[in-house]
Each structure stands twice: as C-alpha cells, then as structure tokens.
Amino acid sequence: MIGIQIDSETGDILVGKNGVSIGDTSQQNQYLILVSHPGEWKESPLLGVGIGDYVNDNETDFIRHSIYENFRMDGIEIEKMTVNPGDIKIAAQYKNSEK
C-alpha cells in the first residue's frame, strides 16, 4: 500500500527534501494495527489488537485470533504467523496491491 510514511520511533510524518515522504506503508500499517487499541481509529473503531496488553501473557490463541481478525479488517492477508510468549513473527501483505 502506498501512503504517507511516519517515523516508527516518534510517530511523526516523515518529511524529505521534496516534502512529505510517500512510499510503501504495508509494514507501518501492520505495526499500527498491532499496537493500537479498538476505538483509536475514528474510521474503523473496532480495529486494533492492543498487543501491549498481552505482555507476559502465555495465552497465544486469543492473540493469534485477534491479529488475524484485525489484519483481515484492513485487507491484509497473513501468509505465515508464529505466536509464542514474547515472540511474534508475521509475514503478510495486502490482498489487493492497489489499496
């Protein structure tokens, strides 16, 4: 997905010498879905995993289900995902590359 890129550390919009940085935002969007909570997105109030709430939680089935559902809501197809306590690996991309 092409869109406005943000700084992953500060959350600020990236600005280059030619203005606002535009590029692939797929990884950025996945990260934002994982860390945000439901209710934080005005346009999609149900979107958000709130992964920080699961620190030190050994129940991985609910986390896995929440990630699948939230990525699906945004049109992201998960190719492979492993969820272990303290470690999550996801290979995913948008179903429609035009999004």
Backbone hydrogen bonds, N-H to C=O, Kabsch-Sander energy under -0.5 kcal/mol:
donor,donor_aa,acceptor,acceptor_aa,energy
3,G,23,G,-2.6
5,Q,21,S,-2.6
7,D,12,D,-3.3
11,G,7,D,-2.7
14,L,5,Q,-2.5
16,G,19,G,-3.3
19,G,16,G,-1.4
21,S,14,L,-3.0
23,G,3,G,-2.3
25,T,1,M,-3.5
29,N,25,T,-3.0
30,Q,26,S,-2.1
31,Y,27,Q,-2.4
32,L,28,Q,-2.4
33,I,29,N,-2.2
34,L,30,Q,-2.1
35,V,31,Y,-2.3
36,S,32,L,-1.9
39,G,45,P,-1.3
40,E,37,H,-2.0
42,K,40,E,-0.7
47,L,44,S,-2.0
49,V,33,I,-2.6
50,G,33,I,-0.6
50,G,36,S,-2.1
51,I,34,L,-3.0
53,D,50,G,-2.3
54,Y,51,I,-1.9
55,V,52,G,-1.1
57,D,54,Y,-2.1
58,N,56,N,-0.5
60,T,58,N,-1.1
63,I,59,E,-0.6
64,R,60,T,-2.7
65,H,61,D,-2.3
66,S,62,F,-2.6
67,I,63,I,-2.5
68,Y,64,R,-2.4
69,E,65,H,-2.6
70,N,66,S,-2.4
71,F,67,I,-2.6
72,R,68,Y,-2.3
73,M,69,E,-2.0
74,D,70,N,-1.1
75,G,72,R,-1.5
76,I,71,F,-3.1
77,E,93,Q,-3.4
78,I,76,I,-0.5
79,E,77,E,-0.5
79,E,91,A,-2.9
80,K,91,A,-1.7
82,T,89,K,-2.4
84,N,82,T,-0.5
84,N,87,D,-3.1
87,D,84,N,-2.9
89,K,82,T,-2.5
91,A,80,K,-3.1
92,A,90,I,-0.5
93,Q,77,E,-2.0
95,K,75,G,-2.7
97,S,95,K,-0.6
99,K,96,N,-2.0
